[in-house]
Amino acid sequence: ETIQYLKSLPPGWSFYSNNTTVIYFQLWQPAYGIPEVYDGVKKTNNPLYPQNLARMRQFLQQPHTALVIFDPYGSSEEYPPITDLISGLEVVRLMKDGTVYAAPHP
C-alpha cells in the first residue's frame, strides 16, 4: 500500500526511509537511509547521529520530500526513537504497512 502511494506521487519526489531497498527496486530511484543512532558493526553509539539527524531534518523542509517509515519500525537497535525522526513533520498518509511524513508547507 505504501509503495503504491509513493508511485502515485508526481515525479521528482525524494525520500528518507527505514527501507531504502524497497523504494529503489519498486520506484527505481534512490532513497536516503534514516540516521542511525547506533553503529551495529562497531558496537558503539554513532557519534555522527546528531549531524545526520540535522541534515535529514533540513532536507525534509524542502518541497517534494518525505520521510517514509515502513512497518514494523524499531526492530533494529540502530534505529533512533521514531519521535526523533518525525519531530516537525506531519502525517501525510497512514497506511497498513507504513506512514509517510512531510514538513507542513503553505
C-alpha positions, -999 to 999 in steps of 0.1 A, spaced: 0 0 0 28 24 9 47 17 -23 15 22 -44 10 56 -27 46 66 -35 42 55 -71 11 78 -73 32 109 -64 44 131 -93 80 127 -105 107 145 -86 100 134 -50 129 124 -28 127 102 3 144 92 36 133 58 47 139 28 70 137 6 39 156 22 10 159 -11 -8 122 -15 -14 120 21 -27 148 16 -50 136 -16 -65 99 -5 -67 104 31 -78 138 28 -95 151 58 -76 175 61 -47 163 70 -12 184 81 18 185 59 49 174 73 82 202 83 105 215 55 127 219 62 164 240 31 170 267 15 149 259 -22 149 293 -31 133 314 -12 158 290 -18 186 291 18 197 269 49 196 272 67 163 289 100 170 276 114 137 240 108 146 232 144 157 247 158 125 230 132 103 196 139 120 200 176 115 209 170 78 178 149 74 155 175 91 169 202 68 164 181 37 128 173 47 120 210 49 122 212 11 91 207 -11 86 172 -26 105 154 1 91 129 26 100 105 53 87 70 46 86 47 76 76 11 67 61 -11 95 73 -26 116 96 1 128 122 -2 156 132 -38 151 168 -27 148 190 -13 176 205 11 150 172 30 146 165 60 168 132 66 185 105 74 160 99 107 178 134 119 169 126 113 132 91 128 130 97 160 150 85 189 130 67 167 104 31 158 99 14 126 87 7 128 50 -7 93 47 -11 65 72 -14 30 57 -14 -6 69 22 -11 61 37 23 66 34 60 71 45 90 50 55 122 68 64 156 54 70 191 66 40 213 65 41 237 35 18 266 29 
